[in-house]
Amino acid sequence: MADYFARLGQFAPKALAGPDEGALERLHAYLLRAVHGVPLAADVPPAPDRAAAACFAAKMALELGTSDPEVTRLANACFSVVRTAVAECVRAAQRNGDIDPDADPDDLAYLLLLTVIRGSDVVGAYGHSPARLTSIAESAFALLPRPRHR
C-alpha cells in the first residue's frame, strides 16, 4: 500500500515539472492521462478496463481513511504532493501568460484533482466511455481562466 502511494506521489511532480513555457501543455497532458486511469508512471499503460483503473489510493482513503491512521497519513501526504505539483504547474502557466494571474493556483489544483481526476475515476468505473471522459477533461481544461486582455 505504501509503495502505491509513493509511486502515485512521484509521478505528478515529474510529469508536471518543467519550464514555464509548456506548463499549460503539461497540465493538459496530465489531465488526459488521468482519463485512462491513475497516472502512476509514464511506463504504466492505460488499463483495458476503466473500472479496474480507478485510483486505489482514493478507494483506500474512502474506505479506511477515517478509521486507519496509516491510510489517513499516506493519503494526506500523497494528495498534498500531487496537489502541490498541479498548483506549481498552474503557477508556471500563469507566469507564462497562459492562465489568468489573478486565479488562485491552489483552488485550480483542487478543482482539477477533485473534479476531473477523481471524477473520471467515479464515472469511468461505472461505464462511461473513454471518449466521454476525454470530452469532460477537455471541457474542464477549456474552462481554466485565461488572462484578460486589457
VEXTILO-279672 format. One record per residue: y negated, x, z negated of N, C-alpha, C, O in turn; residue in three letters; residue number from 1; chain. Coordinates in steps of 0.2 Angstrom, whole numbers, plus 5000, padded with zeros to 4 digits. Each point is the difference from the previous one (the first is absolute). Layout:
! VEXTILO-279672
> Y,X,Z,Y,X,Z,Y,X,Z,Y,X,Z,ALA,NUM,A
...
//
This chain:
! VEXTILO-279672
> 5006,5004,5000,4994,4996,5000,4994,5004,5000,4995,4999,5004,MET,1,A
> 5005,5006,4992,4994,5005,4999,4999,5003,5007,4994,5001,5002,ALA,2,A
> 5011,5001,5001,5000,5004,5007,4996,4995,5005,4996,5002,5004,ASP,3,A
> 5006,4992,4996,4997,4995,5005,4993,5000,4999,4996,5000,5004,TYR,4,A
> 5002,4998,4989,4993,5000,4999,4996,5006,5002,4995,5000,5003,PHE,5,A
> 5008,5006,4996,4997,5007,5001,4999,5000,5008,4995,5002,5002,ALA,6,A
> 5010,4996,5002,5000,5001,5007,4995,4995,5003,4996,5002,5004,ARG,7,A
> 5004,4992,4993,4994,4995,5002,4993,5003,4999,4996,4999,5004,LEU,8,A
> 5004,5004,4990,4993,5003,4998,4998,5006,5004,4994,5001,5000,GLY,9,A
> 5011,5002,5003,4998,5006,5004,4998,4999,5007,4996,5003,5003,GLN,10,A
> 5007,4991,5000,4999,4999,5007,4992,4998,5001,4997,5003,5005,PHE,11,A
> 5001,4993,4991,4993,4997,5002,4995,5005,5000,4996,5001,5005,ALA,12,A
> 5003,5004,4990,4995,5005,5000,5001,5005,5007,4995,5002,5003,PRO,13,A
> 5011,4999,4998,5001,5004,5006,4998,4996,5007,4997,5003,5004,LYS,14,A
> 5005,4991,4996,4999,4996,5006,4992,4999,5001,4998,4999,5006,ALA,15,A
> 4999,5000,4989,4993,4998,5000,4995,5006,4999,4994,4999,5002,LEU,16,A
> 5008,5006,4996,4995,5006,4999,4998,5003,5007,5004,5000,5005,ALA,17,A
> 4990,5003,4995,4998,5003,5006,4993,5000,5001,4996,4998,4995,GLY,18,A
> 5001,5005,5010,4993,5000,5001,4997,4993,5001,5004,4995,5001,PRO,19,A
> 4990,5004,4998,4996,4994,5000,5001,4996,5007,5002,4994,5000,ASP,20,A
> 4998,5011,5005,5001,4997,5007,5007,4999,5000,5004,5004,4999,GLU,21,A
> 4998,4990,5003,5007,4998,5001,5002,4996,4994,5006,4998,5000,GLY,22,A
> 4990,5001,4994,5003,4997,4994,5001,4992,5002,5005,4998,4997,ALA,23,A
> 4991,4999,5007,5001,4993,5001,5007,4999,5004,5004,4996,4999,LEU,24,A
> 4997,5009,5006,5007,5000,5003,5006,5001,4996,5005,4997,5001,GLU,25,A
> 4994,5008,4994,5005,5001,4995,5002,4994,4996,5006,4998,4999,ARG,26,A
> 4988,4998,4999,5001,4994,4996,5004,4995,5004,5004,4996,4997,LEU,27,A
> 4994,5003,5009,5003,4995,5005,5007,5002,5000,5004,4995,5000,HIS,28,A
> 4998,5011,5002,5007,5002,5001,5004,4998,4993,5006,4998,5001,ALA,29,A
> 4991,5004,4993,5003,4999,4994,5002,4992,4999,5005,4998,4998,TYR,30,A
> 4990,4998,5004,5001,4993,4999,5006,4997,5005,5004,4996,4998,LEU,31,A
> 4995,5007,5008,5006,4998,5005,5006,5002,4998,5005,4997,5001,LEU,32,A
> 4996,5009,4996,5006,5003,4998,5003,4995,4994,5006,4999,5000,ARG,33,A
> 4990,4999,4996,5002,4995,4994,5003,4994,5003,5004,4997,4997,ALA,34,A
> 4994,5001,5009,5003,4993,5003,5008,5001,5001,5003,4995,4999,VAL,35,A
> 4999,5011,5002,5007,5001,5001,5004,5002,4994,5006,5003,5001,HIS,36,A
> 4991,4997,4994,5003,5002,4993,4996,5005,4997,4995,5002,5002,GLY,37,A
> 5007,4999,4992,4997,5005,4995,4999,5006,5003,5005,5004,5002,VAL,38,A
> 4989,4999,4999,4998,5006,5003,5002,5006,4995,4996,5002,4996,PRO,39,A
> 5010,5000,5004,5003,5005,4995,4998,5007,5003,4998,5005,4996,LEU,40,A
> 5003,4996,5010,5000,5007,5003,5000,4999,5008,5003,4995,5002,ALA,41,A
> 4994,5010,5001,5000,5000,5007,5007,5000,5003,5001,4997,5006,ALA,42,A
> 5004,5006,4991,5007,5000,5002,5004,4994,4999,5006,5001,5001,ASP,43,A
> 4991,4994,4995,5004,4994,4999,4999,4995,5005,4994,4997,5000,VAL,44,A
> 5010,5001,5004,4999,4996,5006,5000,4993,4997,5002,4998,4994,PRO,45,A
> 4994,4997,5010,5000,4993,4998,5007,4997,4999,5005,5002,5003,PRO,46,A
> 4996,4994,4992,5006,4997,4998,5001,4994,5006,4996,4997,5002,ALA,47,A
> 5011,5003,5000,5001,4994,5005,5000,4993,4997,4998,4996,5003,PRO,48,A
> 5002,5004,4990,5000,4993,4997,4994,5000,4995,5000,5004,4995,ASP,49,A
> 4994,4993,5007,4994,5000,4997,5001,4998,4992,4996,5002,4996,ARG,50,A
> 5008,4993,5003,5002,4998,4994,5002,5005,4995,4999,5001,4994,ALA,51,A
> 5005,5004,5009,5003,5005,4996,4994,5006,4999,5001,5005,4996,ALA,52,A
> 4994,4995,5008,4995,5005,4999,4994,4999,4995,4996,5004,5000,ALA,53,A
> 5005,4990,4997,4995,4999,4995,5000,5005,4994,5005,5004,4999,ALA,54,A
> 4989,4997,4999,4999,5006,4995,5004,4999,4994,4999,4996,4996,CYS,55,A
> 5005,5009,5003,5004,5000,4994,4996,5001,4994,5001,4997,4994,PHE,56,A
> 4994,5007,5006,4995,5001,4994,4997,4994,4998,4999,4998,4995,ALA,57,A
> 4999,4998,5010,4997,4993,4999,5005,4996,4997,4998,4996,4995,ALA,58,A
> 5008,5004,5007,5005,4995,4997,5001,5002,4993,5001,4996,4996,LYS,59,A
> 5000,5011,5003,5001,5002,4993,4994,4998,4995,5001,4998,4995,MET,60,A
> 4993,5003,5008,4994,4998,4996,5000,4993,4998,4999,4998,4995,ALA,61,A
> 5003,4998,5010,5000,4993,4999,5005,4997,4995,4999,4996,4996,LEU,62,A
> 5007,5007,5005,5006,4998,4996,5000,5003,4993,5001,4997,4995,GLU,63,A
> 4997,5010,5004,5001,5003,4994,4993,5003,4997,5000,5003,4995,LEU,64,A
> 4995,4996,5009,4993,5004,4998,4998,4998,4993,4996,5004,4997,GLY,65,A
> 5005,4990,5001,4997,4998,4994,5005,5001,4994,4998,5000,4994,THR,66,A
> 5008,5001,5008,5005,5001,4994,5003,5007,5000,5003,5002,4995,SER,67,A
> 4996,5002,5010,5002,5007,5000,4995,5005,5000,4996,5001,5005,ASP,68,A
> 5002,5003,4990,4994,5004,5000,5000,5006,5005,4995,5002,5003,PRO,69,A
> 5011,5000,4999,5001,5005,5005,4998,4998,5007,4997,5003,5003,GLU,70,A
> 5006,4991,4998,4998,4997,5007,4992,4998,5000,4997,5002,5005,VAL,71,A
> 5001,4996,4990,4992,4999,4999,4997,5006,5002,4995,5001,5003,THR,72,A
> 5007,5005,4993,4996,5006,5001,5001,5003,5007,4995,5002,5003,ARG,73,A
> 5011,4998,5000,5001,5002,5007,4996,4996,5005,4997,5003,5004,LEU,74,A
> 5004,4990,4995,4996,4996,5005,4993,5001,4999,4996,5000,5006,ALA,75,A
> 5001,5000,4989,4993,5002,4999,4997,5006,5003,4995,5001,5003,ASN,76,A
> 5009,5004,4995,4999,5007,5003,5000,5000,5008,4996,5003,5003,ALA,77,A
> 5009,4994,4999,5001,5000,5008,4995,4996,5003,4997,5002,5005,CYS,78,A
> 5001,4992,4992,4995,4996,5003,4993,5003,5000,4996,5000,5005,PHE,79,A
> 5003,5004,4990,4994,5003,4999,4999,5006,5005,4995,5001,5003,SER,80,A
> 5010,5003,4999,5000,5005,5005,4999,4997,5007,4996,5002,5003,VAL,81,A
> 5008,4992,4998,4999,4997,5007,4993,4997,5000,4997,5001,5006,VAL,82,A
> 5001,4995,4989,4993,4997,5001,4995,5006,5001,4995,4999,5004,ARG,83,A
> 5005,5006,4992,4995,5006,5001,5000,5002,5007,4995,5002,5002,THR,84,A
> 5011,4999,5000,5001,5003,5007,4997,4995,5005,4996,5003,5005,ALA,85,A
> 5005,4991,4995,4997,4995,5004,4992,5000,4999,4996,5000,5005,VAL,86,A
> 5002,5000,4989,4993,5000,4999,4996,5006,5002,4995,5000,5003,ALA,87,A
> 5009,5006,4997,4997,5006,5002,4999,5000,5008,4996,5003,5003,GLU,88,A
> 5009,4994,5000,5000,4999,5007,4994,4996,5002,4997,5001,5005,CYS,89,A
> 5002,4993,4992,4995,4996,5001,4993,5004,4999,4996,4999,5004,VAL,90,A
> 5004,5005,4991,4993,5004,4999,4999,5004,5006,4995,5001,5002,ARG,91,A
> 5011,5002,5000,4999,5005,5006,4998,4996,5006,4995,5002,5004,ALA,92,A
> 5007,4992,4997,4998,4996,5006,4993,4998,4999,4996,4999,5005,ALA,93,A
> 5002,5000,4989,4993,4998,4998,4995,5006,5002,4995,4999,5003,GLN,94,A
> 5007,5007,4995,4996,5006,5001,5000,5001,5008,4995,5003,5002,ARG,95,A
> 5010,4995,5002,5000,5001,5007,4996,4994,5003,5000,5000,5006,ASN,96,A
> 4998,4995,4991,4996,4995,5003,5004,4994,5002,4998,4996,5004,GLY,97,A
> 5009,5004,4995,5004,4995,5002,5001,4994,4996,5002,4994,5002,ASP,98,A
> 4997,5006,4991,5000,4995,4996,4993,4999,4996,4997,5006,4999,ILE,99,A
> 5001,4988,5000,4993,4999,4997,5000,5005,4993,5004,4999,4996,ASP,100,A
> 4991,5005,5004,4999,5004,4994,4999,4996,4993,5001,5003,4995,PRO,101,A
> 4997,4991,5006,4998,4996,4994,5007,4996,4997,4999,4998,4995,ASP,102,A
> 5006,5002,5009,5006,4997,4998,5003,5005,4994,5000,5006,5001,ALA,103,A
> 5003,4990,4995,5004,5004,4994,5007,5002,5002,5004,4996,5002,ASP,104,A
> 4997,5011,4999,5006,5003,5003,5006,4998,4995,5006,4999,5003,PRO,105,A
> 4993,5000,4991,5005,4999,4995,5002,4992,5001,5006,4999,5000,ASP,106,A
> 4989,4997,5001,5002,4993,5001,5004,4999,5007,5004,4996,5000,ASP,107,A
> 4994,5008,5005,5003,5000,5007,5007,5002,4999,5005,4998,5003,LEU,108,A
> 4996,5007,4993,5007,5003,4999,5004,4995,4997,5006,4999,5002,ALA,109,A
> 4992,4997,4993,5004,4995,4996,5001,4994,5005,5006,4998,5001,TYR,110,A
> 4989,5001,5003,5001,4994,5005,5005,5002,5005,5005,4996,5001,LEU,111,A
> 4995,5010,5002,5005,5002,5005,5007,5001,4997,5005,4997,5003,LEU,112,A
> 4996,5005,4991,5006,5001,4997,5003,4994,4998,5006,4999,5001,LEU,113,A
> 4990,4996,4996,5003,4994,4997,5001,4995,5005,5005,4996,5000,LEU,114,A
> 4991,5004,5005,5001,4995,5005,5004,5002,5006,5005,4996,5002,THR,115,A
> 4993,5009,5001,5004,5002,5006,5007,5003,4998,5005,4998,5003,VAL,116,A
> 4995,5007,4993,5006,5004,4999,5005,4996,4996,5005,4999,5002,ILE,117,A
> 4993,4998,4992,5004,4996,4996,5001,4994,5003,5006,4997,5000,ARG,118,A
> 4989,5000,5003,5001,4994,5004,5005,5000,5006,5004,4995,5001,GLY,119,A
> 4996,5011,5002,5005,5001,5005,5007,5000,4997,5005,4998,5003,SER,120,A
> 4996,5005,4991,5006,5000,4997,5003,4993,4999,5005,4998,5001,ASP,121,A
> 4990,4997,4996,5002,4994,4998,5002,4995,5006,5005,4998,5001,VAL,122,A
> 4990,5002,5004,5002,4996,5006,5005,5003,5005,5003,4996,5003,VAL,123,A
> 4997,5010,4997,5005,5003,5004,5007,4999,4997,5005,5000,5004,GLY,124,A
> 4996,5000,4989,5006,4999,4997,5003,4993,5002,5006,4999,5000,ALA,125,A
> 4990,4996,5001,5003,4994,5002,4999,4998,5007,5000,4994,5002,TYR,126,A
> 5000,5011,5002,5001,4999,5007,4995,5000,5005,5001,4999,5006,GLY,127,A
> 4992,5002,4992,4995,5001,5005,5002,5006,5005,5002,5005,4997,HIS,128,A
> 4996,4994,5009,5002,5005,5005,4995,5006,4999,4995,5000,4998,SER,129,A
> 5008,5006,5005,4995,5006,5000,4994,4999,5004,4995,5002,4998,PRO,130,A
> 5005,4994,5007,4994,4998,5004,4995,4996,4996,4994,5002,5000,ALA,131,A
> 5009,4994,4996,4995,4996,4995,4997,5004,4995,4994,5000,4999,ARG,132,A
> 5010,5004,4998,4998,5005,4995,4995,5005,5003,4995,5001,4997,LEU,133,A
> 5006,5001,5009,4995,5005,5003,4993,4996,5001,4995,5003,4999,THR,134,A
> 5006,4991,5003,4994,4996,5002,4996,4999,4993,4994,5000,5000,SER,135,A
> 5009,4999,4995,4997,4999,4993,4996,5007,4998,4995,5000,4998,ILE,136,A
> 5009,5005,5003,4997,5007,4998,4994,5001,5005,4995,5003,4998,ALA,137,A
> 5006,4996,5008,4994,5001,5005,4994,4996,4998,4994,5002,5001,GLU,138,A
> 5007,4992,4997,4995,4995,4998,4996,5003,4994,4994,5000,5000,SER,139,A
> 5010,5002,4995,4997,5003,4994,4996,5006,5002,4995,5001,4997,ALA,140,A
> 5008,5003,5007,4996,5006,5002,4994,4999,5003,4995,5003,4999,PHE,141,A
> 5005,4992,5006,4994,4998,5004,4995,4997,4995,4994,5000,5002,ALA,142,A
> 5007,4997,4992,4996,4997,4996,4997,5006,4995,4995,4998,4996,LEU,143,A
> 5007,5008,5004,4996,5005,4996,4993,5000,5002,4998,5000,5005,LEU,144,A
> 4998,5001,4990,4993,4999,5001,4997,5006,5004,5001,5006,4998,PRO,145,A
> 4996,4993,5007,4997,5006,5004,4993,5001,4999,4997,4995,4997,ARG,146,A
> 5000,5010,5004,4993,5002,4999,4996,4995,5003,5001,4998,5006,PRO,147,A
> 4994,5000,4991,4995,4995,5003,4995,5005,5004,4997,5005,4998,ARG,148,A
> 5001,4992,5008,4995,5004,5004,4993,4997,4998,4999,4994,5000,HIS,149,A
> 4997,5011,4998,4993,4997,4998,4995,5001,5005,4994,4999,4999,ARG,150,A
//
